[in-house]
């Protein structure tokens, strides 16, 4: 079975994880852990967008083709927050995928890096972390407020379609918009 399918990834969905980067050579430094969105267009390569000015972007730019990074797949959102604050420590029960750098493409203020998954260590019950249910839940709760605005619902729907194309919750949000035409 395809490695990325095995962990529940779907094409073009954006997932959340923690990326560990470092590089070899004279400029070797300590590992950097960063919260990172990742996706796959074909379920063969993992893609990561790194914005200029970040330590992660600097590390990835220094990596040569074939060098590796690690992507940690935490099963709860707290680990992603810990990474943001520099407190993430990979544990034994956190799934991880080795990523071999294949290529990069420059954007205006970012680069998109493509990686081939290599070794994989999956914790019991491993799954990928997506924003899909959280966006849907927050939007549903928002709709119960008398002051709910249609623009906010539309924005939530756009975000959901970006992070989880063809999500079952996208249809739910579309029905909420229809139902709340009075907004």
VEXTOR-928379 format. One record per residue (C-alpha): residue number from 1; x, y, z. Coordinates in Angstrom, 3 decimals. Example, Ala and Ser with C-alpha at 12.3 -4.5 7.8 and 13.67 -1.06 7.14 Angstrom:
   vexvo          x          y          z
       1     12.300     -4.500      7.800
       2     13.670     -1.060      7.140
REM end
This chain:
   vexvo          x          y          z
       1      0.000      0.000      0.000
       2      1.138      3.542     -0.743
       3      2.933      5.047      2.273
       4      0.934      8.270      2.282
       5     -2.397      6.488      1.815
       6     -1.494      4.230      4.727
       7     -1.546      7.214      7.100
       8     -4.844      8.515      5.715
       9     -3.648     11.276      3.413
      10     -5.875     12.426      0.565
      11     -4.768     14.235     -2.575
      12     -4.441     18.016     -2.204
      13     -5.609     18.121      1.422
      14     -3.434     20.205      3.737
      15     -2.369     18.507      6.953
      16     -0.563     19.808     10.012
      17      2.629     18.382     11.443
      18      6.005     19.311     12.848
      19      8.955     19.494     10.457
      20     12.475     18.858     11.723
      21     15.190     20.379      9.564
      22     18.970     20.506      9.777
      23     21.672     20.341      7.154
      24     25.118     18.845      6.807
      25     28.395     20.551      6.048
      26     30.426     23.303      7.663
      27     27.327     25.293      8.630
      28     25.818     22.421     10.625
      29     23.542     23.664     13.407
      30     21.080     22.236     15.878
      31     17.792     20.799     14.680
      32     14.903     23.122     14.084
      33     11.319     22.013     14.749
      34      8.535     24.042     13.143
      35      4.762     23.683     12.794
      36      4.220     22.936      9.149
      37      1.372     22.389      6.755
      38      2.045     19.682      4.168
      39      0.162     18.090      1.293
      40      0.533     15.755     -1.667
      41     -0.753     16.281     -5.176
      42     -0.199     12.657     -6.174
      43      0.238     10.685     -2.906
      44      3.839      9.995     -3.965
      45      5.614     13.213     -2.950
      46      5.053     15.370      0.129
      47      5.036     19.121     -0.494
      48      5.898     21.837      1.989
      49      5.684     25.599      1.506
      50      8.323     27.524      3.477
      51      8.128     31.301      3.700
      52     11.231     33.457      3.265
      53     12.765     34.742      6.476
      54     11.992     31.659      8.560
      55     14.620     29.305      9.989
      56     12.815     26.455      8.246
      57     13.105     28.186      4.853
      58     16.797     28.833      5.499
      59     17.431     25.198      6.446
      60     15.479     23.798      3.489
      61     17.265     26.124      1.048
      62     20.646     24.862      2.320
      63     19.663     21.223      1.968
      64     20.957     19.521     -1.138
      65     18.935     17.134     -3.242
      66     18.857     13.774     -1.461
      67     19.348     15.201      2.045
      68     16.661     14.373      4.562
      69     14.251     16.070      6.929
      70     11.736     14.468      9.281
      71      8.029     15.115      9.419
      72      6.386     14.310     12.742
      73      2.684     13.462     12.653
      74      1.319     14.355     16.074
      75     -2.120     12.980     16.871
      76     -3.165     16.087     18.753
      77     -2.954     19.799     18.048
      78     -0.984     20.616     21.202
      79      2.244     19.272     19.681
      80      1.948     21.775     16.835
      81      1.634     24.611     19.373
      82      4.667     23.319     21.286
      83      6.679     23.421     18.055
      84      5.692     27.052     17.482
      85      6.996     27.966     20.947
      86     10.188     25.933     20.493
      87      9.159     23.325     23.068
      88      8.383     20.343     20.809
      89     10.178     17.146     21.770
      90      9.471     14.082     19.678
      91      8.330     11.201     21.827
      92      8.306      7.474     21.258
      93      4.589      7.468     20.446
      94      4.701     10.124     17.733
      95      4.613      8.931     14.137
      96      7.282     10.211     11.778
      97      8.219     10.060      8.121
      98     11.703     10.554      6.712
      99     11.629     12.956      3.776
     100     14.263     13.054      1.048
     101     14.533     16.419     -0.720
     102     13.800     16.083     -4.424
     103     13.263     19.603     -5.804
     104     12.046     23.094     -5.044
     105     10.091     25.783     -6.854
     106     10.352     29.480     -6.012
     107      7.343     31.718     -5.449
     108      7.371     35.452     -4.666
     109      8.035     35.147     -0.921
     110      8.231     31.404     -0.461
     111      9.487     28.152     -1.928
     112      7.599     24.885     -2.320
     113      9.735     21.840     -1.594
     114      8.949     18.347     -2.833
     115     10.076     15.356     -0.786
     116     10.003     11.625     -1.353
     117      8.866      9.748      1.771
     118     11.520      7.285      2.899
     119     11.432      5.440      6.204
     120      8.273      5.624      8.273
     121      7.663      4.882     11.939
     122      3.985      4.808     12.811
     123      2.632      4.924     16.328
     124     -0.355      2.758     17.228
     125     -3.484      4.293     15.683
     126     -1.444      6.802     13.645
     127     -3.447      9.317     11.655
     128     -2.888     12.657     10.000
     129     -3.985     15.922     11.575
     130     -6.225     18.155      9.476
     131     -8.027     21.427     10.200
     132    -11.159     20.178      8.422
     133    -13.331     19.207     11.419
     134    -12.208     22.220     13.479
     135    -13.137     24.712     10.760
     136    -16.516     23.050     10.292
     137    -17.208     22.914     14.029
     138    -16.252     26.556     14.643
     139    -18.386     27.659     11.695
     140    -21.372     25.674     12.930
     141    -21.033     27.223     16.388
     142    -20.676     30.677     14.823
     143    -23.942     30.146     12.880
     144    -25.834     29.792     16.149
     145    -25.019     33.403     17.066
     146    -27.661     36.029     16.289
     147    -24.942     38.373     15.009
     148    -23.465     35.829     12.511
     149    -22.354     37.389      9.230
     150    -22.594     35.723      5.827
     151    -19.094     36.982      4.890
     152    -17.598     34.971      7.765
     153    -19.427     31.835      6.618
     154    -18.168     32.339      3.058
     155    -14.628     32.847      4.332
     156    -14.820     29.649      6.385
     157    -16.092     27.743      3.361
     158    -13.213     29.061      1.192
     159    -10.692     28.024      3.848
     160    -12.250     24.588      4.195
     161    -12.209     24.024      0.440
     162     -8.522     25.017      0.419
     163     -7.387     22.703      3.227
     164     -9.790     19.833      2.473
     165    -11.066     19.836     -1.112
     166    -14.228     17.764     -1.566
     167    -14.646     17.463      2.181
     168    -17.949     16.141      3.470
     169    -18.029     19.220      5.699
     170    -17.856     21.579      2.698
     171    -21.341     20.412      1.731
     172    -22.516     21.000      5.288
     173    -21.173     24.575      5.233
     174    -22.796     25.193      1.848
     175    -26.137     24.066      3.329
     176    -25.558     26.395      6.294
     177    -25.057     29.288      3.884
     178    -28.278     28.368      2.056
     179    -30.158     28.033      5.311
     180    -28.907     31.369      6.596
     181    -29.754     33.476      3.542
     182    -31.205     36.062      5.878
     183    -27.677     36.917      7.081
REM end
